[in-house]
Amino acid sequence: MPQYENADRDRAERIFKAREYQKTDAAKATADYHAALQRVRDRTQELKRLRLQRETQKNVIWLVTAHQFENLYRVRTRKVSQSFASTGVRWPPNNC
């Protein structure tokens, strides 16, 4: 057997083995890729849930504060109205 035939055969075997390894490794690489993608999606979903929860808390605080302000305004308006009632002046004025 000539020397070049052995070299060609060795080269062909190396290529074959490399391709076989790539085929077996491809399934694992694809699975790893999809697992990493799922972890990113899960983390994004968790961060979105936390952000919405935080925004909801801020909105609730804002609503409570606005409600307290509204109640305070009503109480003060009522007191002012009562104090003006004895003078005959209407409070709040009609143009408010």
Buried (B, 14 or more C-beta within 10 A) or exposed (E): EEEEEEEEEEEEEEEEEEEEEEEEEEEEEEEEEEEEEEEEEEEEEEEEEEEEEEEEEEEEEEEEEEEEEEEEEEEEEEEEEEEEEEEEEEBEEEEE
